[in-house]
Amino acid sequence: MFNPHSHFSTSQYLYHFTSLETALEKILPTGKLRLGPFLKTNDPRETKEWLFPISFKNDEFPGFFSRENMDLNQQLNNAIKKHCKVLCFCKDYMKQPKSVYFGRSYQRPSLWAHYAENHRGVCLVFDRKKLVATARRELRGKGTLHIGSVVYQGQSKLYDQSEFRVFYSEVIKNSVEVAAEKLIKEKHRDLFFWKHDDWKNECEYRFVLRSNNDHDDYISVGDSIKGIIIGCDFPYQAYQPIIQHYMSMYHMASGHMQWHNGLPTMTVYGATTNTEQT
Protein backbone atom coordinates (compact mmCIF):
# COMPACT_ATOMS: atom_id res chain seq x y z
CA MET A 1 0.00 0.00 0.00
CA PHE A 2 1.22 3.49 -0.83
CA ASN A 3 2.36 5.45 2.23
CA PRO A 4 3.82 8.89 1.46
CA HIS A 5 5.27 9.19 4.96
CA SER A 6 7.36 6.03 4.88
CA HIS A 7 10.90 5.65 3.54
CA PHE A 8 10.67 5.16 -0.21
CA SER A 9 12.75 4.51 -3.26
CA THR A 10 12.62 7.22 -5.90
CA SER A 11 12.09 4.56 -8.55
CA GLN A 12 9.29 2.68 -6.77
CA TYR A 13 6.24 4.64 -7.91
CA LEU A 14 4.77 6.15 -11.06
CA TYR A 15 2.09 8.87 -10.96
CA HIS A 16 -0.68 9.54 -13.47
CA PHE A 17 -2.50 12.87 -13.20
CA THR A 18 -5.97 13.02 -14.73
CA SER A 19 -9.41 14.58 -14.43
CA LEU A 20 -12.04 13.61 -11.88
CA GLU A 21 -14.30 12.22 -14.60
CA THR A 22 -11.61 10.17 -16.33
CA ALA A 23 -10.47 8.61 -13.06
CA LEU A 24 -13.91 7.83 -11.62
CA GLU A 25 -15.79 7.01 -14.83
CA LYS A 26 -13.16 5.28 -16.98
CA ILE A 27 -9.96 4.15 -15.25
CA LEU A 28 -11.16 2.89 -11.87
CA PRO A 29 -14.41 1.23 -13.05
CA THR A 30 -12.58 -0.73 -15.76
CA GLY A 31 -9.25 -1.20 -14.02
CA LYS A 32 -7.48 -0.17 -17.23
CA LEU A 33 -5.35 2.68 -18.56
CA ARG A 34 -5.68 3.59 -22.23
CA LEU A 35 -2.70 4.39 -24.42
CA GLY A 36 -3.53 7.58 -26.29
CA PRO A 37 -2.43 8.74 -29.76
CA PHE A 38 1.14 10.04 -29.87
CA LEU A 39 -0.16 12.90 -32.02
CA LYS A 40 -2.26 14.19 -29.11
CA THR A 41 0.52 14.89 -26.61
CA ASN A 42 1.02 18.52 -25.56
CA ASP A 43 4.57 18.88 -26.90
CA PRO A 44 4.72 20.56 -30.35
CA ARG A 45 7.93 18.69 -31.11
CA GLU A 46 5.82 15.52 -31.12
CA THR A 47 2.52 16.71 -32.53
CA LYS A 48 3.70 18.96 -35.36
CA GLU A 49 5.15 17.65 -38.59
CA TRP A 50 8.67 16.27 -38.48
CA LEU A 51 10.97 17.36 -41.30
CA PHE A 52 13.30 14.63 -42.51
CA PRO A 53 16.40 15.96 -44.31
CA ILE A 54 16.31 13.19 -46.90
CA SER A 55 19.74 12.68 -48.49
CA PHE A 56 19.98 11.40 -52.02
CA LYS A 57 23.67 10.54 -51.57
CA ASN A 58 25.73 10.02 -48.43
CA ASP A 59 27.78 13.16 -49.11
CA GLU A 60 25.01 15.32 -50.51
CA PHE A 61 23.59 18.19 -48.48
CA PRO A 62 20.10 17.11 -47.37
CA GLY A 63 17.12 19.02 -48.60
CA PHE A 64 13.63 19.66 -47.29
CA PHE A 65 11.49 21.43 -49.78
CA SER A 66 11.57 19.70 -53.15
CA ARG A 67 8.20 18.24 -54.10
CA GLU A 68 9.66 14.75 -53.98
CA ASN A 69 11.07 15.30 -50.50
CA MET A 70 7.87 16.83 -49.16
CA ASP A 71 5.85 13.85 -50.40
CA LEU A 72 8.25 11.42 -48.74
CA ASN A 73 8.28 13.59 -45.63
CA GLN A 74 4.52 13.31 -45.25
CA GLN A 75 4.61 9.57 -45.84
CA LEU A 76 7.32 9.10 -43.20
CA ASN A 77 5.38 11.19 -40.70
CA ASN A 78 2.31 9.04 -41.22
CA ALA A 79 4.27 5.80 -41.11
CA ILE A 80 6.00 6.70 -37.84
CA LYS A 81 3.28 8.49 -35.91
CA LYS A 82 -0.06 7.13 -37.13
CA HIS A 83 0.11 3.91 -35.12
CA CYS A 84 2.20 5.20 -32.21
CA LYS A 85 0.39 5.27 -28.88
CA VAL A 86 1.69 6.66 -25.61
CA LEU A 87 0.87 6.49 -21.91
CA CYS A 88 2.55 9.12 -19.75
CA PHE A 89 3.45 9.15 -16.07
CA CYS A 90 5.56 11.26 -13.75
CA LYS A 91 8.12 9.92 -11.31
CA ASP A 92 9.79 11.22 -8.16
CA TYR A 93 12.97 13.25 -8.46
CA MET A 94 15.91 10.87 -8.55
CA LYS A 95 17.91 13.20 -6.33
CA GLN A 96 15.76 14.23 -3.40
CA PRO A 97 16.15 17.81 -2.15
CA LYS A 98 17.08 18.39 1.46
CA SER A 99 13.58 19.73 2.07
CA VAL A 100 10.74 17.24 2.47
CA TYR A 101 8.72 19.29 -0.02
CA PHE A 102 8.43 19.11 -3.81
CA GLY A 103 10.62 16.01 -4.30
CA ARG A 104 7.65 13.80 -5.12
CA SER A 105 5.40 14.12 -8.12
CA TYR A 106 2.17 14.68 -6.19
CA GLN A 107 3.81 17.68 -4.46
CA ARG A 108 4.35 19.65 -7.67
CA PRO A 109 1.68 22.32 -8.16
CA SER A 110 2.29 22.70 -11.90
CA LEU A 111 1.40 19.04 -12.54
CA TRP A 112 -1.88 19.45 -10.68
CA ALA A 113 -2.62 22.63 -12.63
CA HIS A 114 -1.79 21.23 -16.08
CA TYR A 115 -3.01 17.64 -15.90
CA ALA A 116 -5.52 17.37 -13.05
CA GLU A 117 -8.10 20.07 -13.79
CA ASN A 118 -6.27 22.80 -11.90
CA HIS A 119 -6.27 20.82 -8.60
CA ARG A 120 -9.81 19.45 -9.02
CA GLY A 121 -8.71 16.10 -10.42
CA VAL A 122 -6.70 13.19 -9.09
CA CYS A 123 -3.26 11.62 -9.12
CA LEU A 124 -3.18 7.82 -9.36
CA VAL A 125 -0.17 6.04 -7.84
CA PHE A 126 1.27 2.85 -9.34
CA ASP A 127 3.95 0.35 -8.47
CA ARG A 128 6.38 0.81 -11.35
CA LYS A 129 7.75 -2.73 -11.57
CA LYS A 130 4.30 -4.34 -11.52
CA LEU A 131 2.88 -1.94 -14.09
CA VAL A 132 5.82 -2.47 -16.45
CA ALA A 133 5.49 -6.25 -16.11
CA THR A 134 1.77 -6.06 -16.90
CA ALA A 135 2.36 -3.84 -19.92
CA ARG A 136 4.96 -6.18 -21.37
CA ARG A 137 2.66 -9.16 -20.85
CA GLU A 138 -0.58 -7.65 -22.15
CA LEU A 139 0.85 -5.73 -25.10
CA ARG A 140 2.98 -8.61 -26.37
CA GLY A 141 2.02 -9.28 -29.96
CA LYS A 142 0.25 -5.93 -30.36
CA GLY A 143 3.29 -4.07 -31.64
CA THR A 144 6.70 -2.89 -30.47
CA LEU A 145 6.74 -1.52 -26.93
CA HIS A 146 9.32 0.97 -25.65
CA ILE A 147 9.38 1.93 -21.96
CA GLY A 148 11.56 4.37 -20.08
CA SER A 149 12.32 7.80 -18.69
CA VAL A 150 12.27 10.94 -20.79
CA VAL A 151 15.62 12.71 -21.11
CA TYR A 152 15.70 16.52 -21.03
CA GLN A 153 18.28 18.58 -22.91
CA GLY A 154 18.66 22.14 -24.14
CA GLN A 155 19.08 23.94 -27.44
CA SER A 156 22.12 21.96 -28.58
CA LYS A 157 19.99 18.85 -29.03
CA LEU A 158 17.45 20.78 -31.07
CA TYR A 159 20.18 21.72 -33.53
CA ASP A 160 21.44 18.14 -33.84
CA GLN A 161 18.51 16.63 -35.80
CA SER A 162 20.42 13.39 -36.49
CA GLU A 163 17.42 11.30 -35.46
CA PHE A 164 15.54 12.62 -38.52
CA ARG A 165 18.21 11.75 -41.11
CA VAL A 166 16.88 9.41 -43.79
CA PHE A 167 18.58 8.22 -46.97
CA TYR A 168 16.48 8.25 -50.11
CA SER A 169 18.12 5.07 -51.43
CA GLU A 170 16.91 3.13 -48.37
CA VAL A 171 13.35 4.33 -48.87
CA ILE A 172 13.32 3.40 -52.56
CA LYS A 173 15.06 0.06 -52.07
CA ASN A 174 12.62 -1.07 -49.40
CA SER A 175 9.56 1.06 -48.64
CA VAL A 176 8.52 4.02 -46.54
CA GLU A 177 7.16 1.67 -43.89
CA VAL A 178 10.41 -0.32 -43.69
CA ALA A 179 12.44 2.90 -43.54
CA ALA A 180 10.21 4.14 -40.72
CA GLU A 181 10.63 0.89 -38.79
CA LYS A 182 14.42 1.06 -39.20
CA LEU A 183 14.48 4.67 -37.99
CA ILE A 184 12.38 3.83 -34.93
CA LYS A 185 14.53 0.81 -34.10
CA GLU A 186 17.73 2.84 -34.25
CA LYS A 187 16.50 6.19 -32.94
CA HIS A 188 13.45 5.53 -30.73
CA ARG A 189 15.16 7.07 -27.69
CA ASP A 190 15.71 10.35 -29.57
CA LEU A 191 12.34 10.31 -31.29
CA PHE A 192 10.08 9.40 -28.36
CA PHE A 193 12.06 9.87 -25.14
CA TRP A 194 13.68 13.27 -25.56
CA LYS A 195 12.22 16.65 -24.58
CA HIS A 196 13.47 20.17 -24.17
CA ASP A 197 14.67 21.27 -20.72
CA ASP A 198 11.55 23.40 -20.38
CA TRP A 199 9.61 20.18 -19.54
CA LYS A 200 12.08 18.78 -17.02
CA ASN A 201 9.98 19.44 -13.90
CA GLU A 202 7.61 16.68 -15.10
CA CYS A 203 10.21 13.89 -14.69
CA GLU A 204 8.23 11.94 -17.26
CA TYR A 205 8.22 8.18 -17.66
CA ARG A 206 6.33 6.78 -20.61
CA PHE A 207 5.15 3.72 -22.46
CA VAL A 208 5.27 4.03 -26.28
CA LEU A 209 3.60 1.35 -28.39
CA ARG A 210 4.24 1.16 -32.13
CA SER A 211 0.97 -0.64 -32.66
CA ASN A 212 -0.04 -2.98 -35.44
CA ASN A 213 -3.76 -2.20 -35.05
CA ASP A 214 -6.16 0.73 -35.31
CA HIS A 215 -8.18 0.14 -32.14
CA ASP A 216 -7.52 1.26 -28.57
CA ASP A 217 -4.95 -0.57 -26.46
CA TYR A 218 -5.11 -0.78 -22.67
CA ILE A 219 -3.02 -1.86 -19.67
CA SER A 220 -4.67 -3.47 -16.64
CA VAL A 221 -3.85 -1.78 -13.31
CA GLY A 222 -5.57 -4.03 -10.76
CA ASP A 223 -2.36 -5.39 -9.26
CA SER A 224 -0.23 -2.25 -9.66
CA ILE A 225 -2.43 0.61 -8.43
CA LYS A 226 -1.43 1.61 -4.90
CA GLY A 227 -3.14 4.91 -4.19
CA ILE A 228 -5.43 7.70 -5.29
CA ILE A 229 -4.57 11.25 -4.31
CA ILE A 230 -7.27 13.86 -4.78
CA GLY A 231 -6.55 17.51 -5.47
CA CYS A 232 -7.17 20.28 -2.97
CA ASP A 233 -10.25 21.44 -4.92
CA PHE A 234 -11.67 17.96 -5.49
CA PRO A 235 -15.32 17.86 -4.28
CA TYR A 236 -14.56 15.20 -1.69
CA GLN A 237 -17.86 15.29 0.22
CA ALA A 238 -19.84 14.60 -2.93
CA TYR A 239 -17.62 11.69 -4.00
CA GLN A 240 -16.53 10.25 -0.65
CA PRO A 241 -18.60 7.03 -0.97
CA ILE A 242 -17.18 6.39 -4.45
CA ILE A 243 -13.61 7.01 -3.31
CA GLN A 244 -14.07 4.64 -0.37
CA HIS A 245 -15.56 2.03 -2.69
CA TYR A 246 -12.49 2.06 -4.93
CA MET A 247 -10.15 2.13 -1.93
CA SER A 248 -11.72 -1.12 -0.79
CA MET A 249 -11.93 -2.58 -4.30
CA TYR A 250 -8.23 -2.07 -5.03
CA HIS A 251 -7.02 -2.21 -1.43
CA MET A 252 -5.29 1.12 -1.89
CA ALA A 253 -4.69 4.23 0.17
CA SER A 254 -6.23 7.63 -0.49
CA GLY A 255 -4.72 11.03 0.10
CA HIS A 256 -6.18 14.53 0.07
CA MET A 257 -3.79 17.30 -0.97
CA GLN A 258 -3.76 20.58 0.92
CA TRP A 259 -1.62 23.67 0.55
CA HIS A 260 -0.61 25.98 3.39
CA ASN A 261 1.57 29.02 2.68
CA GLY A 262 2.48 27.41 -0.64
CA LEU A 263 3.70 24.18 0.96
CA PRO A 264 2.06 20.81 0.15
CA THR A 265 0.63 18.60 2.89
CA MET A 266 -1.59 15.57 2.60
CA THR A 267 -4.18 13.82 4.73
CA VAL A 268 -3.90 10.07 4.14
CA TYR A 269 -6.73 7.56 4.55
CA GLY A 270 -5.82 3.90 4.93
CA ALA A 271 -7.43 1.38 2.64
CA THR A 272 -9.03 -0.66 5.41
CA THR A 273 -9.20 1.55 8.48
CA ASN A 274 -10.02 4.96 6.96
CA THR A 275 -7.93 6.49 9.73
CA GLU A 276 -6.26 9.81 9.03
CA GLN A 277 -2.56 10.59 8.95
CA THR A 278 -1.11 14.01 8.24
N, C-alpha and C positions, 0 to 999 in steps of 0.2 A: 504494500500500500504506500502511496506517495505521502511523505511527511516532509514538508519544507523546512522543519526545524531540526531535522536530524542531520548527521554528517552525510555528505553525498559526494558522489563522483561527478565531475563536470560532464562526463560522457554518458551518464546513466539514462537521462531523460531527453525526450523530444517534446516540443510544445507546438500545438496547432491552434492558432487564433481564428475565431470565426464568429458569425452572427448568432444571436439568440435563436432565430428561426432555424438556421441550418443545423445547429447543434441538437436542438430539441425535437425537430421535425424530420430530420434526415439521418444524421450520423448516429445518434444514440438509439433511435427506434430500430434501425437496421443493423447496427453494429458494424458498419462499413464506412470507409473513407473512399471517396471517388477521386481518381486521377483526372485533373482537368486539362484542357487543351493548352499546349505550350504557347500557342499564339495569344492566350488570354492572360498572361502574366502582366505585371505592372511595370516591367522594365522595357523601355523602348529599344534597347539593344536586342531584345529577344522578340518583340512583337513586330517591329518594323522590318522592312525588307533588308536582307543581307546582300551585299554586293560582293561577288566573287571575281577577283581579278584573274580572269581565265587566260592562261598563257598558251599561245599556239606553238611556241618552242621553249625549251628550257632556258635559253638565254635571251628570250625576247621580253621586252617590257610589257607587263600585263595591261590589258585595256578593260574599260568598263562599258563604254557607251556605243559600240557598234551594234547594229540591229541583231547580228548573230549572237553577240555576247549577251545582250539584254534578254533575248529569248531563252538562252541557256540559263541565264541567271534566274529567271522566273521559274523555270523547270526545276532547278536545283533547290530553290526555296521551298517549292511545293513538296519535292521528294523528301527533304530533310524534316520539315516542320509539320506537314499535314497530319502525320500519324504519330507525332510525338506528344506524349501526355506527361504531366508533371504533378507531383504532390509535394507541397512545401511545408517545412517545419522550421522552428527556431531551436537553438540549443543554448545551454548556459555558456558564459564566457569560459574559455579554457584556462585563463589565468585570472583567478578571482581577485578582486580589489581588496584592500585591507578593510574597507567598510563592509558591513553586512548587507548594504543596499546596492541594488542595480546590477549585481553580478548574475542574477538569474533571469531567464526570459520573461517570466510573469511579472517582474519588477520594472519593466521598461515601459514608460508611459507612451512612447511613440508607437509601440507595437499594438497596444490597446486602442490607440486613436486610429491607426491606419487599417487594422484588420479585424477589430472586434467592436464595430459600431460605435467608436468613440466612447469606450468604457461601458457600453450597454451589453456587449456580447460576452463570450466565454473564451477560456483558454483550456484546451484539453491536454492532459499530460499522459505521455506514453513511455513505456519501457523500450528503449531504443533497440536492444538486442532482440527482444521478442518480436517487435514490429518488423524489423529487417528480415528475420527468419520467416515470418508469415508472408511478407511480400515476395521473397524469393520462391517460396513454395507455391503460392497461389497464382503468381504471374508467369510461372514456368510454362513455356510453350505459347505464350501470348505475345511474344516479341523479345527484344533485347532490353534488359533492365540495367540501368546504371544508378548507383546509390553512393552518396557521399556529401561532404561539406563543400559549400561554396567558398571559393578563394576570392579575396578582394585585393585589387591592385589599382594603381593610379593611371595617369595619362600615358605613361610609357607603353603600357599594354595596349591601349587603344590605338597607338600608332604602329603596333607590330603587324597585326592583320594576317599573320602566317596561317592561322587556322582556316582562313577563307580561300587559300591558294588552291586552284584547281587547274589541271592541265587538260587542254582541249583534246589531245590525242587519247587520253584515258576515257574521256566521255564518249568519243566517237567509236573507239575500239570496243567498248563494252556497252554501257547505256547510262543515262542520267541516274537511274535508280542504283545501279552498281557503283557509280562514282560517289553518290551520296552515302551509300553504306560504307564505302572505303573511308570517306572523310570522317564519318561519325566514329568508326572504329579507331582511327588514328588520332582524332582530335576532339573526342567527346568531352574531355575535361575542359578544354578551352571554349568549346561551343556552348556547353550547358552548365558548367560549374565555375564560371568566372563572372564576376561583377565588379563594377567600379567601386572605389573606396567609399563613395557616398552612401552605399548600402550596408556598410560593414557593421553597423549597430544591430542588424538583424541576426547575425551569426546563423545564417541559413544552412539547413541540411535538407536535401531533396532527393526524391525518387523520380527518375526520368525513364519512361518506358517508350521505346521505339516500337510501337504496336503494329501488329499485322492484321488488325481489324478496325472497323469503323464504329463499333459500339462502345459504350462506357466500360471502363475497367475499374475494379474496386479491390480494396484490401480489407480483410476482416480485422477488427480491433478488440474482439472479446477477451483475448488473453493478454493483451498488451496495454490496454487503457488502465491508468492508475489513479487518475484524479480529474476533477472538473473544477476549474477556478472561475468564478463569476466576477464580472467587472463591478466597479464601485457604483455604477448607475444601473445595474441589472435590477429589474423589478422582482426582487427575491420573494416578497410576501405573496405575490400572485402566482409564482411558480414553485414555491417551496415543496408542495407535495410531489410535483414531477421530479424535481431535483433529488428528493429523498428516494423516490422510486428507482431512479437510475443508479444512485449510490448503492442501493441494496442489490439491484440487478447485476451490476458489474463489480460489486464488492470494492468500491473505490472511495477515496476521500473527496471531500468538497471544501473549497476555500472561497472566502469572500474578500476581495481586495478592498482596501481602504487607503486613503491618502491623508496624511496629516503634515502640514507645513512642507508639502512637496515630497515627503518620504513615504515609501510604500510599506504598509503593514497588512497582515492577512489573518482573519479569523478562520480557523480550520475546524471542520466537522468530520468526525470519524465515520467510517462506513457502517459500523454496527452500533456504536453507542450514541452518535449524534452529540457527543460532548464537545465543548468549545475549547480551542487552544488559541492563544494570541501570541 
